[in-house]
Amino acid sequence: MIKGAPEIILDQCILDPKEKQAIYKKLNSWESHGNRVIGSCYKEITDHFDPAELDQYTLASFEGSMEFNGLVVFKSSLKPNASAIICEIIDSGMHFKVITGDALNTSQFI
């Protein structure tokens, strides 16, 4: 099983184009409301699994053949005084920049 950015996860999965489009629609909706979203997928290993040979199992060896698990949505609300603090920073003449690892839609909402 792997987890990570939904766009990367979806690229690893076997999905019907319509199904993928529906997932992206939900993803964009959740992110545009400020939520953080993580995707997950898996690949069942049917061979005898030997932990000593774990290095043979790389993402590249499963690329495009994973099964989609779903999306996990985290609601992450701003602190009540965040807007006032940002206004104070800007009013004081300082430059305000947001540096984040969040998706673009999530960042724009925040």
C-alpha positions as CSV (number, residue, x, y, z in Angstrom):
1,M,0.0,0.0,0.0
2,I,1.2,3.5,-0.7
3,K,-0.2,6.9,0.2
4,G,0.5,10.4,-0.9
5,A,-0.6,13.2,-3.1
6,P,-3.8,12.2,-4.8
7,E,-2.7,13.2,-8.3
8,I,0.4,10.9,-8.0
9,I,-1.7,8.0,-6.5
10,L,-4.3,8.3,-9.2
11,D,-1.6,8.0,-11.9
12,Q,-0.5,4.7,-10.4
13,C,-4.0,3.1,-10.5
14,I,-6.0,1.1,-13.0
15,L,-9.2,3.3,-13.3
16,D,-11.8,3.9,-15.9
17,P,-11.4,7.5,-17.3
18,K,-15.0,8.4,-16.1
19,E,-14.3,7.1,-12.6
20,K,-11.0,9.0,-12.5
21,Q,-12.8,12.2,-13.6
22,A,-15.4,11.8,-10.8
23,I,-12.6,11.3,-8.2
24,Y,-10.9,14.5,-9.5
25,K,-14.2,16.4,-9.2
26,K,-14.5,15.4,-5.6
27,L,-10.9,16.1,-4.9
28,N,-11.1,19.6,-6.4
29,S,-14.2,20.3,-4.3
30,W,-12.7,19.2,-1.1
31,E,-9.4,21.0,-1.7
32,S,-11.2,24.2,-2.8
33,H,-12.8,24.3,0.7
34,G,-9.4,24.2,2.4
35,N,-9.3,20.5,3.2
36,R,-6.1,18.5,3.0
37,V,-6.5,15.3,1.0
38,I,-4.3,12.2,0.8
39,G,-4.8,9.3,-1.6
40,S,-4.0,5.6,-1.2
41,C,-3.7,2.6,-3.4
42,Y,-2.4,-1.0,-3.1
43,K,-1.1,-3.9,-5.0
44,E,-1.6,-7.4,-3.8
45,I,1.6,-9.4,-3.9
46,T,0.6,-12.9,-4.9
47,D,4.2,-14.3,-4.9
48,H,5.7,-15.7,-1.8
49,F,6.8,-12.6,0.1
50,D,10.2,-12.7,1.6
51,P,11.0,-9.6,3.7
52,A,14.7,-10.1,2.9
53,E,13.9,-9.4,-0.8
54,L,11.9,-6.3,-0.1
55,D,14.1,-4.2,-2.3
56,Q,12.7,-5.9,-5.4
57,Y,9.4,-4.3,-4.8
58,T,9.6,-0.7,-6.0
59,L,7.0,1.7,-7.1
60,A,8.2,1.5,-10.6
61,S,7.5,-2.3,-10.6
62,F,3.8,-1.6,-9.8
63,E,3.4,1.6,-11.8
64,G,0.0,1.8,-13.5
65,S,-1.2,-1.5,-12.0
66,M,-2.3,-0.4,-8.5
67,E,-5.8,-0.7,-7.1
68,F,-7.3,2.6,-5.8
69,N,-8.2,2.5,-2.1
70,G,-9.7,6.0,-1.7
71,L,-9.1,9.5,-0.4
72,V,-8.7,10.6,3.2
73,V,-9.9,14.2,3.8
74,F,-8.6,16.2,6.7
75,K,-10.5,19.3,7.7
76,S,-8.0,21.9,8.8
77,S,-9.6,25.1,10.0
78,L,-7.7,28.4,10.4
79,K,-7.3,29.7,13.9
80,P,-9.9,32.4,14.7
81,N,-7.3,35.2,14.9
82,A,-5.4,34.2,11.8
83,S,-6.9,36.9,9.5
84,A,-6.3,39.7,12.1
85,I,-2.7,38.6,12.5
86,I,-2.1,38.6,8.7
87,C,-3.7,42.1,8.4
88,E,-1.4,43.3,11.1
89,I,1.7,42.0,9.3
90,I,0.6,43.6,6.0
91,D,-0.3,46.9,7.7
92,S,3.1,47.0,9.3
93,G,4.7,47.1,5.9
94,M,6.1,43.6,6.0
95,H,5.7,41.3,3.1
96,F,3.5,38.3,3.7
97,K,4.2,35.0,1.8
98,V,2.7,31.6,2.2
99,I,5.0,28.7,1.7
100,T,3.1,25.4,1.8
101,G,3.2,21.8,0.6
102,D,-0.6,21.9,0.2
103,A,-2.4,21.5,-3.1
104,L,-3.0,24.7,-5.0
105,N,-6.8,24.8,-4.3
106,T,-6.2,24.3,-0.6
107,S,-3.6,27.0,-0.5
108,Q,-5.8,29.5,-2.3
109,F,-8.6,28.8,0.1
110,I,-6.4,29.4,3.1
